[in-house]
Amino acid sequence: MSARTHQRVSNTIVAAAFVAALGVPLLGTIAGIEGGDQASENRQLAAFPHLTAGWSGLTGFASGFASWFTDHFAFRKDMVRWFGETRYFALGVSPTSSVVLGKDDFLFFAADESLDDYANVRAFDEKELTTWRESIVKTRDWCERHGIAYVFVAVPDKYEIYPEEFPETVQQLSPVPRIAQLYGAVSDTRVAVDVRPELMHAKTEERIYYLTDTHWNDRGAFAAYQPIIRALNAQNPAVGEPWQRSDFDAPSEQIDGQDLAGMMGLTHVLHEDALPLVPRRPRRARVIEPKDVNPRESIGRLVTEIPGSNQPRAVIFRDSFANALVPFLSEHFSRAVYLWQKDVDPDDILKEHATVVIQEIVGRHLYSFTPSPSMIP
């Protein structure tokens, strides 16, 4: 075969492979073959767009269709998995910039300013700390005037509790994280509950955060739940004492990879032990809004009630780290309203006739969120 003929054959093979790479997913999509998978990618996939009249409607449809096709073309789920497996297992690197590969199978969240938070890139300045302190003190004072027990808790991210598992390639610029600065500024308020000591002790006994997820597992959430309830009980004894570890069995339960595995397209490839806690006595609290919803769901408003209970009513301002707290906390309240927001809103508290308020925020959000003391009368 001449050099020219060899080149022509090579070009034909490359062109055919290129056409197949473009055409097979398109034909597969037309044929109805499964494409992207929302659960395994851990995100909301683009919906099929609606066509409206006018030029703007046409261009909007074209843009929406491109997004829909990108998320739903045939074999996408397999391609995402193959890409993730190749990067993770063969090259030993993360398939996405949103996830950092740690030691001993630990995965860490790298988006949402998490890397800046871990590296302590920017400390609180005096004005920021003053604003935080003012917000917490004003909330405390307002709650006291209304006979309401109040606690504030900043939840440490996984890298705060397991820094030894974080890759050494990321260096910390300061030894003092923002969460430590904040607790130092509000330690005398009597309402700031620092759960880090309990978590650091609990981690010497067992793993308290998921390997493949951003969040703590049942055992980490339980370790934080106890000091929160103790602090509330000191203000309002009707809250009751926290449950003890002896109230739970601690089985082993293998599960698919969680949110960080999903970001890498490896939900059904990576597995871990969830380390759940199963109560030995029945839980009384039931989710009443929305109905038939898992209490650990990440939703904007979740309400639990204990039928026939005269225990206090509570409002909890929270983020996703409170998901695992819900089953524990709800046992102490006749009605508990969980609101996905960071600022305390007095109107919500008064509307619910609450006598307990919990304000929870994850440590990395101390970089992106500034409280609004003006919301408190």
ZIMOQUI-V857810 format. One record per helix or strand of 2 or more residues. SS is the DSSP state (H for helix, E for strand). FROM is the first residue (numbers start at 0). TO is the last residue. Records with the same first field share a line. If there is no record, write none. Layout:
BEGIN
SS->FROM-TO  FROM-TO
END
This chain:
BEGIN
H->2-29  37-40  54-71  75-89  113-118  125-144  157-160  162-164  177-188  195-201  217-234  236-238  244-246  258-262  319-331  345-350  362-365  372-374
E->98-100  106-108  148-154  247-248  253-255  270-272  277-278  285-288  300-304  312-317  334-339  355-361
END
